[in-house]
Structure formats: structure tokens, C-alpha cells
Amino acid sequence: MNQLFDRIADTYDQWYDSQEGEAIFNAEAICLNRLGGSFAGKWLEVGVGTGHFASKLGSIEGIDPFFGMSKIAAVRGIQTYAGRAETLPLPDESFDGVLMALSLCFIKQPDRALKECFRILQPAGRLLLGVVSADSHWGELYEMKKATGHPIYSLADLRSSLEVIAITEDA
């Protein structure tokens, strides 16, 4: 997976400039913004990718295991860290909020990653998950793309809404 996301970082980022990409991103950002409110305080986006959500939603730092992606996020002014969601290289209770926007499906150990998110959250901190659930129309579309060998969605492990809730509650 590492080589793929590093290899396609520029193409991935350019998709957001397409008519389809811009429309989908704006809809997702509006939804996350409504849920996240002002994103006041210190926030971290786990799986920051090229930094589109972090730059659109406010002063959010980011972490990503893929250098090609985080390099683009850094150009957008996002302070980035190299690391994996399952082993965040950050101190306990160091963030007011954690955003995981559409990256949970690419994490091999989501339970461990969510435990790490809770570990770095301050006691009154907030976790905001943006997911495409397997039991949604988008999820069905992505599962079809996965079945036909799409280079990105073939790596995704979509979960139902109930599965995401259960993993989050367990963490």
C-alpha cells in the first residue's frame, strides 16, 4: 500500500480539482464542518493524505504514513507528522480533537488505531470519524469498484455503520 499512495500522490491530489472531485469534497467538508463545529483548539487529522480536509476545516495538524501524500499537505501549510494510526508517535492527551476523514477503511487494525486516537485526546476531547459505510449507496459503489480491481478501493475494508460504532465503543 505504501508504494501505491506515494506513487499516486500527485494524481490523487489533482482529482480534487476535477468537477466531480470538487463537488464530492465540498459535500464531505460541509458535513464534517457541521459535525465538528469550529474545530477550536488543537486538532489532528489521522490519515491527513494531501491535506485537503485539514486545510479546509481550519488549523489542523496531520499525520500520515505516506511521505508523498504528507509532503503535499505540508505545502498546504499543514504541520505533518510521519506515522501510522495504530502507533501514533504523539504524547497522551495532547489534542482537543482528532479527525479521521475517510481513512478508517484503509487501516488494517482499526480497533488499535481508535484506541490510539482516544489516548492522544484530552479528557474532554472529541473524535470525529468520517466514513463511507458498507451499508450505504456510496459503500456499495466502492465495493463494486473494489471487486473490479480499482487501485485504491481494492485496498479498502469498508465496514457497516454498526461495525464502526461497535469498534469505536470498544476503543
Summary of the structure (lengths in Angstrom):
residues: 171
radius of gyration: 15.1
end to end distance: 24.9
largest distance: 43.5
contacts: 543
relative contact order: 0.14
helix: 51%
strand: 17%
